[in-house]
Structure formats: structure tokens, C-alpha cells
Amino acid sequence: GPAGPDAPARPAQGPGAPAAGELDRDGLLVLPHLLSPEPSEAADTVARPPTGGRRCGVDNCAGTIGVSYDGGPAPDHGFCPECGTEYSFRPKLRPGDRVAGHYAVLGYLAVGGHGWVYLAEDTRVPGLHVVLKGLINTGDAVARRAAVEERRSLTTLHHRDIVRIVTHVQHQVPGDAEPTGYIVMEYVGGRSLSWIRFAPEEELARLFGTGGFEFGHVITYGCKILGALEYLHDRGLLYCDMKPENVIHYGREIKVIDLGAIRRIDDRSSGLVHTHGYAPPKSERDRRGLDVDSDLYTVGRTLKVLAERAARPAGLAARSFEALIRRATHPEPAARFRSAAEMSRQLWEVLREDQALGGRDPYPERSTRFEPTAAVFGAALGTVPALQWWTRRPGTGTPELPAGAPEPRAAARALPVPLPDASDPAAVLLGGLAADTPDRIAERSEGDPALRTVETALWLCRAYLEAGDAARAEEWVARAKGWSGDYDWRIFWHRGLIHLTRGAVDKAEDEFAATYAALPGEAAPKLALGFCAEYLAERPRESAEEGGGPADAQAAARTRVRRAQAEEFYEAVLRRDPTQGSAAFGLARVRLRRAGRRPAVDVLDGVPTTSRHYDAARVAAVRILTG
């Protein structure tokens, strides 16, 4: 890429790395300031052709070119052993050459995927450095097409995180039949993210501060990369070849570089450019080519590689990040994120979770997937007891606190409802039909195509649940699944609500786990999973405490695991948003059983005055202390 691979990474002198947890204008971590290397440090005056061989670029040729034999140096020119096409890795330009009369070549930056990358100075503006990129192998048909596509596409792109093309020029080399085309790009001094993979720990600590390379930095890189890809996707383009080497960290910003693999989303004929280990599997590429989700797959692989060097995040954030990577790189394309914006939002939410669990100030925001709800489940501790509780005689015993998990049906009623899909034609119509009974709307939907949609089916599912008819609710969620496919998280969520209503908490847990896997940054699935774990922890408690055999010991161990799970989920929700009443009461109940009164009261004391559940939390704290 345009950055010199051997240039040292240098933090800025002066203030140094940003304060831990400092956020930028987009709510992302502020990146450390990386000084650009001097151009003389970035460019190499000696051309170093690629080693290890490359696949021949001729269509349908599987030959490998540039391979050394008998321990000798790899040839920089020759003929493909399979198809006989001539190839050359020799650079067309040398230091001192002038291109288009005013671009003075200073040296070689790198060997890109399809061409040499040169550093040059625009002699019309002394001190203005640019990057020239040309073909590495002019006999490579795929490379020629890619270069033409890059020149055509890049001239129209203007995004702060994508390298800017200045122009493209032709240069005639003596002895060549045709002039060579060169893309002229802005020079971005800095380091590609690939150096993070191999940098010593002390270098990372020096650059990123006392906390070193954090999980939040990985997410910040990811959100910025996804913003650049969203820009391309909105213009009908695929990037195709995302990897750490193709992202430059400069100053406090990043640039996506090397757009040689760019192609139109609907292109199904030209050769695919990709990097093994980052691209989707070959069987998938052969079957369907590349699409938006293929780009997101490469981002997932890139983030996974970078995260291997980051400190493991606190609490549930590590699992949430892993779930996000699993969805982005799911073997089934239909299960992946549908857009860069969707993946970026979930990644941003995981960052909020990591920050909150790491002890930094919470950053509560409205969900983009669930409607806000004032309902709360499990608040029995927060109700004022009857008169006899206060007037009981001393020594007559203390009434048992209502500290058990609430009934599943009550939890199902209080869990939030998914926001309607604005693209669904029935989304607006359903608001005006809410006063009708579900039977009437179900009847109308059969005769009105405008109501025969996923949103209508899910609305009817919830309406029948509210009416106590779980069987009809199940019929409608099955119909919704038939229309939306196997990987719609709304189907998982509604099936979970149905199972809760029926008291099948173990089955509900499976559905909420699938929702969490699809929406790893959202609070609602974690709240539901917290309840399921708490409720299931109480089921074997009595038998485990009565006996002493191996089976009882195993049940007790399962109970401890379940309580730990409930605590982890509830805490993740509450730390993100301390006003969450259901999470506060749930965590207090779990802490009361596991650690006693004081830890439970500490949870309730943390409910802020801005929460509508503040008064109930105060009552619950008093009852725990006095009960």
C-alpha cells in the first residue's frame, strides 16, 4: 500500500496517547496520533520483486509464476508454465524518472496486488508527495481489467476514510509498444494495520498508552472501515479485498487504500480479486461470486486478526464481540449482516458495552432494534408490603422476601417489542388497526395483500400472546418465518416469547441465544437471557440442597453456573443503562442469593433518580435490609 512497510511507527511528541476511554466526535475511541514517516524513510530505492510465486492472471489458468527453482532467486520475468503467457514483475519506473512531465519518482513503496506502488513528488508544488500505481504484470488480463476499473471508479470517490485519487496519467517507456497507465493518489504517511499483528508489546504500549492496544481500538478501526465500505456499497461497488495491509493509520485517522480489487456489485463475469484467509471460502465464491456480505466477511476476518493482539475485554463484551465475528463470517451468507451500517451499529454497541463494563461512564441510547418500554418484570421486592408485615410481633419470624424469579409469562409481557421494519408496507397500516381484535385483523390480512407481510404476522403473534392464545401466536410466527427466511432475528425473538408464555424457559433460552447471536450489541436479548438463566437456576435448588449424592452435587454446580450467567447478563444490561429496572431487580435478586444483603442493596442504590423505577428500588433496598 502507499505506506512504507519498513517505516517506524512514531507517536506524536507532546501530549502523546489520548486519555483512556476518550471518545471522538463519532463516539469511537480516539486513536493515538501517529506521525507520518519522512518520505525518504518510507520509500525504498531498490526494487524488491515479490517472492514465493503468484497465480497467473490469465482467466481460467491455475499456473503459478515467479517461483524459484533449486534454491535460486525467484525470476522477475518469464512465461507461465501452464499457459505460456509472458509475465514480468520488473518495475517500469526507476528513481529519477519523470511521469507526465512533473511527477518525479523517488522510490518504491510496495508491490501491490496488481502493480508497483511508487512514491513521487509533484514538482509543480514542491514538497507535495503523491503515490503512483501501475501494473505489475502487463501480460495479466485480470490485472489490466482491475487497473482500468480502479481508475474509472476512484475518480468519483470522496470519503474521508478512503484514499483520494488525484488523476491518472500515461507514461511511455522506451521499447514498450504501449504506454503504461498510472493512478496518481494522495500520499498517506503512516503504517498499515498489519504492523499491529507483529509489533512488540512495548511498542504498542508506547503508541497506545499505558493501557496498550485495547479491544476498543479494534472496534474503532472496524467502525471506520465499515463506514468506508458503506460509502462504496451505496454507490454499487464492492471493495472485495479488505485486510489489515489495506488500511493505513495516520495521525488519528485511517485510510482504506489499494482499491485495485473494486468491482460493481452486479459484476458476475470479471475475475475475482481476494486474499486467502480473509475472503469467503472458494466454494462460495465459485457458486455465487461476491456480494455485500462478502465484504463484511473480510471485515470480520480482519477484526478477528487484530483482536488477537488486544487485551481481552471485561465481562460479557468479549462474548458479544465473538458473536459479532461469528455472524459476519457465518458459513451461510444469508445469516450474515445485511449491510455495513447494520454491522457497524452492532459493533458500536459492543464498544459501549465494553466501555461500561470496563468502569467508564455509561453511554445509554435508544435501541435501533427494539421499542422503549416502561414495563418491568420481577419488581415484587419494590412493592410496599401489606400492613401485617410492618405490625408483626417481635420473635414471630420474618416473612420470606419475594426474591424469587418472576413467572415466565410476566417476563414475556414486559420484554421490549421489536421496532417495525419501515420497509414493510404494513408497518404504518398496523398502527391504525391496533384497536381491532387479532381475529379481525387476521381475517382482513387473508383478503388484503397489503397486510400479508412479515410485520402483520409478527403483530398478530404478539396480539394472540396478549390474548392468551399461544397456539395461534405460533401459527403466525411460522407464517412470518416462511416469508422472511431462516435467519431473521425477529422470528427467534417471537418464538422465545411464545415459549416463555408457555413456561418452556429452556426452549425460550435457545431462541433468545439465537437473537443474541444475531444482535450481539443489543440489550434486550441479554435481559431475556438473564431472566432465563435466573429462572432455570432456581429449578434444581431444592433437590440439590436436600441430598448429598453425585447427582445433587452436579445439580448444585449447574445452579452456580446458571446464577453466574444470570449475573453476567443482568450486569451487562445495567452497566450500559443504570435506569433499566428489570435488570436492576434481577441482578439484586441474584446477588442476594449468592452474596447476601449488602451486595444486593448496592445494586439497588445504583438506580439513578432519573429512572422511573427509582422509588421501587428504594423500597426494595429497605425491605432487603430490614426483612
N, C-alpha and C positions, 0 to 999 in steps of 0.2 A: 504494500500500500504506500501512500505518499509519505508516511513517516519512515525515518531511517531506522532499520531494525536494530542497529547497534548503538543508537544514541542513548546516553544515560538519562534516566528519569530523574528530574530535579525538582524538588518542591520550591515554591517561591520563597525568596528571602523576606523576612519581616514577620507578618502575622502568622505565617505557617499554616498548618492544617486547621480547618474550621472546628468550632466547638462541637463536642459530641452531641449528636442529635439535632444540630442546626439544620433548619429546613429552608429550601429556596422558594421562589415565587410559585412553583407548581406543587408545593407540599412534599417535595422529594428531599433527600439528604443533600446538603451542599457538598459537592465534590472538592477534594483538595486542589489547590492551584498548582498546576504542573507547567513549569517553564518550558517553552519550546527550545529544542536544541539549536545551536547555531547551524545554519545550512552546511557549513564546512564539516560539521560533525555528523550530519545526517546522511550526506551523500558519500558514496564510495567512488573513487576514481578508477577502480579496476572492475571490469565486468565479471561477474561470477555466475555463469550459466547454471540452470537447475541441475541437480544431481538426483540419481535414483530412478530416472526414467519418467516418461509421461505417456499417457494414452494418445494414440494417433487421433488427430482431429477429423479425419475423413469419415463421413457418415457411414455407419454400419461396419467400420473397421475396428477390430479389437486389438490391433497391434500396439506394442509399446516401443516408443522411440527414445533415444538418448540414454540407452542402457550401456554401462561399461562391461567389458569382457576381459576375463583373465586378470582381474585386478587392476586394469589400466584405467585411465581417466575416461569419464563419460564423454562421448562425442557430442560436439555442439552443433553438428550438421550431419546430414546423410540422407538415407532413404528408409522408409518404413519397411520392416522385414515382412510384413503381411501383404500390404497393397502396393508397395513400391513408390509411394508418393514422396517427393523430396521434402525435407524439413530443414529448418535452420533456427537455432537458438541464439545466433550471433546478433548482438545489438546493431542497429542501423546507425546509431549516433555515437559519437565519442566526445569527451570533454573538449570544449573549444569550438565545436560545431555550432553553426547558427541556423535556426529553423525559422522560416518565414521572414528572414532578414533581421529579426530583433529579439529572438529568444536564444540566448547564449547558454549552451548546455554546460552545466557544472560537474555533473557526475551521475552515478546510478543510485537510485533509491532502493529498488527491489525488482524482482521478477514477478510480475502479477500473473493472474490466472491465464491471461491471453496476451500479455505483452510486457515489454520492458517499461519500467517507470523511471523517468529521468527527472532530475532537478535542474531547473533553468532559471535564468534571470532575464526579466524583460528590460532590455537596455534602454527603452524609452522612458522607463520610470526606475532609476537606479535604486537598488535595494528591494525591489518588488520581485519576489520569487514565485515561480509557478511550477506546476508539475506537467510533464509531457508523458503521455502514454500512447505507445504504438504496438503493433502486432509483434509477438514473439516469433511466430512461425507463419510466414506469408503463404505457405502451402496448406495451411489449416483452414478448411472451409468453414468449420464451426466458429473458429476464431474470427474469421473475416466477417461473418454474419453478426457475431456478437459485438464487434467493434462498430459496425455500421449502426446497429440498434442502439448502442450506448451513445454514440454521437447524436443520433436523432432524438433520443429520449431526454438526455441530460440537459439539453439546451433549454428545456421548458420547466425544469425543476428549480424551485426556490423554497428551500426549507432550512431552518437554522441548524438542523442536525444532519443535513445531507451535504456532502461536498459539492461545491458550486463549479459548474463548467464555465469557463471564460469564452472559449471559442474552439474551433477545430481547424487545423491547417494541414497543408500538404507539403512534403519535403522530398525532393528528388535526390537520390543517392547515385553518384556516377556508377554506371554499369548495370543498374536496375532498369528493367523495361517500363515499370510503372512507378509513380511516386507513392510514398507511404503516407498514410493519414495519421495524424496525431491529435489526440484530445488535449486541450490546454485547460487544466484545472487549477483552482486555488491551491496553494501550498498550505498544508495543515501540519504545523510542527507539533510534536507530542509523541506519545507512544501508543501502539496498538494494545488492546486489552489482552493480547496473548502473553505479554510480558508478565502479567499478574500470575499466570499459571506457574511460572518458574522463578519468580523473584524471591530472594531470601526474606525470611520473616523480618529481619532488622530493616531491610529496605522498605517493606510495606509499612512497618511501624513508623519509619521516618517520614514517609509520604502521607499516610492517612492519620497520623496522630497516635496518641497513647493507646487508643482502642484498637489500632491496627486496621486491617481490611475487614470491614463489618459486612454482615448479612444485608444491612440496609443499603450499602453501596452497590451490591449486586442488583438489588431491586431497582435502585435509581438508574443504573445502566440499562436495565431491562425496559423500564417505562420510557426512557428516552429513545431507545432503539425502536420500540413498538410505535411511538409517535411518528417516527420517520417512515416506518413501514405502512402505517395507516395512511399517511400522505400519498405514498405510492399506490396503494390499493385503491384509494378514492379516485385515482387517475387511470385505473385499469391496468396497472403494472404490478408485476411480481419482482421481488428482489432476488430470490432463489438461492443465494449463497451466503447467508449470514453465518458468521463465525467470529471468534474473538479477534482474529487477524484483520477483520474488515471494519473495525471500529477504533477510532483514534480518540484518546483522552488528551485534550489540550486545554490549557488554562483550567477553568472549572467546568468545561463543556465537553461534549463528544461530537464526533462527526462520523457518519456512515460513509465509507469510501468504497472504491472499486466496484462500480456499478456495471461491470462488464457482463454479468450474467442476467441483467434485467431483460424482461420479456413481457409481452402482453398476456393478461390473464387468459384470454381465449386462444392463445397460440398453442396449437397441438401438433405442429409439424417440425419446427426447428429443433436442433439438438439441445439437450438439457445440460446446463452447467451447474455443478453441485460439488460438495466436498464430502467425502466419505466420513462417517461418524457424526455428521450434522444433518445431512439430508434424510428424508424418509427412506424406508427400505427400497431396494431395487425393484422388488416385485410390485410394490405400489406405484413407483414411478413408471414402470413399463405398462401397468394396467390403466392408469388414469392421468399420467403426466403430473404436472404441478398445479397447485391452486393456492388460495389464500391460506388455508390451513397448513399447507406445506411450508410456507414462510414461517408460520407460528411454530411449527415443529422445530425448525432450525433455531429459532429464538429460545425455545425450551432447552434444546441441547446446549446452546451457548451459555445460558444461565446456570445450567447444571454443572458445567465445567468450571465456571467462575466460582460458584458456591463452594466448590471443594477446597478453596483456599480461605474462605471466610470463616470467622468464628461462628459456631453453632448458635442460632438464636434462642432466646428464652422461651420456656413454656411451649404452648401449642403452636407458635409461629413456625417452628421447624417442620412440623407435620403439615401445616397449611401450605407452606412453600413446596414441599414434596408432592402434595396432592395437585398443586397447580402444574408442576412439571409433568406429572403423570398424565394430566388431561391434555396438555399441549402436545405431548409426544405419544398419545394413545395410538395403539396399532390400527384402530378403526378410525378413518378420517372423520366420519360423521360424529364421533364422540369428542372431537377436539373443539377448542374455542372457534366461534364462527367469525370473529373479526379481531383485528389488532386492538381495537378500542375495548372490546369485552375482556380480552386477556389483560390489557393494561390496567383496567379498573380493578380486576381481582388482585393483580399484583400490588397495586397501590393500597388496597385494603389490607393485604398481608403485611405491608410495611407499617400501616397504622397499628396493626396487632402487635408486631414486633416492638415497635416503639413503646406502646403502652405496657406490655409485659416486661420490657426492659427498665421500667421505672420512670419513663418520661411522661410528660403531660399527655392525657388522653386527647384524642382528636375526633370527637363524635361527629358524625354526619349522617344525614338521612340515607337510607339504603336506596340503591338504584334498582333493586330487585323485589323488595317487599314493602308493603304499605306500613306506615307507622301505626302503632296500636297502643291504646291506653289500657288494654286488658292486661291482667296479671294473674298468674296461677301460683298456687302454693303460698298465699298470703295469710293463712289462718293464724299464724303467730302474731300478725299485725292487727288482729281484731281485738276490741276491748272485751275482756271476759265478762260473763254474767255476774250478777251481784253476789251469788253464793261463793264465787271464787275469792272475792275480797273479804267476805264476812265469815269464812270458815274458822272454826275453833283451832287454837294452837294445839299441836300434837295430834290432830286428826289426819295428818298426811297431806301431801301436796298433790293436787290433781296433775295428771300427766300432761305435759305440754303437747300441743298439736304440732309435733315436729316431724311427722312422717311425710313422705312424698304424697302429693295430691293424687286424686284419681285421674287415670289417663284421659277420660272424657273431658274433664275440666281443663287439662293441659291442652288438649286438641282445640278446644274452643278459644283459648287465649293466645295460641301461637299466631304470628302475623300471616296475612294473606298476601300472596304474590301480586305485584303490580300488574295490571293488564298490559298485554302486548299492544302497543299503539298501532302496529301494522295490521292487527286483526280487525277485519271490517265490523265485527260485532262488539268491539270494545266499548264504543260510545253508546251503541244501542242498549246494551245491558243496563247501563245506569238508569235509563228511563223505565225499565221493566222490573226494577227491583221490588216493587210493591206486589207484583203478581206472585202467585204460588208457583213452586217449581213445576208442578204438573202442567199448569197452563203454559209456562214458557217452553217446557219440553214438547208439548203438543204443537206450539207455534213453530218451533225450530224444525219440526219434521216437514212443514209445508213452506218454509221460508228459507231459501238458500243463503240469505244474508246472515241468518242465525245458525247455520250449520257449520260452525267453526270450533276451533280448539278452545277459545275463550268461553264460548257458550257452554261447551261440555264441562269445563272446569268450574264455571259459575254454578251449573246445575249440581255438580258433585258436592260443592260446599253447601248449597241450599238444601239438598237432601240430607246431608250430615246434620245440619242445624235442625231439620225436622225429625231426626232420629231414624232415618231410613238409610242405613249403611249399604244395603244391597243395591238400591237404586244409585247411590253415590258411586259404588264400584262399577256399575254398568256404564256410567257416563265417563268415568276416568279411563275405562278401557276403550271407549269410543275416541276419546281425546288422543290416546296413545296411537290408535290406528291412523289418525290424521297427522300427528306430529313426529312419529318415529320412535325409535328405541332409546334415544339419549336426551330427551327433553327433561330437564331437571324439575319442571313443574309437575310432571307425571309422578316422579319419585316422591315429591313433597306431598301431593294429594293422596297417594297411596299410603304414605306414612300417617296422615291424619285419619284415614279410614281405619287403619289397624289400631291406632290409639283409641278411637271411639269404640272399637270392639274389645278393647282391653288386651290386644295382642301386642304387647310392648316390645317383645323381642323382634317381631316382624317389622314393627314400626321403626325400630332402630336400624335395621338393614336399609330401609328406604331413606331415612334421614342421613345415613352414612353415604349413600349414593348422591344425595343432594349436596352434601359437604364436599364430596369429590369433584362435583361439577362447579360449585361456587365456594372455593376454599377461603375466600376473604369475607364472606357474609356471616353475620352474627346469628341469624335465625336458625340455620341448621345446627349450630353449636349449642344454642339454647335447647333445641329439641333433643339433641344427643345427651346433653347434661341431664335432662329430665329422665330419659330412658335409662341411663346408667344409674342414677339415683334410685329410681323405682325398682330396677332389677336387683340392685344391691340389697334391698330390704327383703326380698322373697326368701332367700335361704337363711336369713339371720337367725330365726328362732331355732331351727333344727341344728344349725351349726353350733349354737351356744349350749344346747341341751346335752349333746353327746360328746364323745371324745375319740371316736374312731377315725380311720384314714379318710372315709368319705366326708365326715364332718370337718376334718381339717382342710380338705380340698374346698369344701363349700365356704369355709371361713376365708380361705385365700382368695377365692373368686369374689367374695364380698369386698375384701380390701381393694382388689383391683378395680371393681366397679365404682367404689367410692372415690378412688383416686381419679378415675376417668371423669366422673361427675364433677369433681372439684376442678379438674383441669379445664373442662368445657365452660362451666359457670364462670370461672375466674377470667377466662379469655374474653367472654362477653362483657363482664362487669368492668374489667380494667379498660376496655375500649370505651365504654359508656357507663359511668357510675350511676346514671339515672335509671338503669334497667332494673325494674322492680323484681321481675321473675327470677333473674339471675342472682340478685342480692339475697332474696329469701332462700333460693335453692342453695347457694354457697353457704349461707348461715346454717341451714339445716345440716348440711354435710359436715361442716366444721364442728357443729355442736356434738355430733355423734363421734367424730374422730378425735377431736382435741379438747372439747369441753366448752364451757360457757364463754370465757373471755374471748377466745378467737372468733366465736360466732357473733358476739356483740361488736367486736372490732369491724367485722364486715358491715353490719347494720349502721354503725357510726359513720361509715364512709359514704352512705347515701346522701347526696347533697340536698340543700334546701330547694334547689331548682327542680327536683324530682317530684312528680305528683304522688309518689309513694313515700315521701319523707316522713309524714306523720305516722303511717303504718309501720315504718321501720323503727321509729322511736318507741312505739308501743311494743313491738316485738322485742326490742332490746331490754325494756323494763321487765317484760314477762320472763325473759330468759334469766335475767339477774335475780329476780325475786321468786321465780317459780321453782 
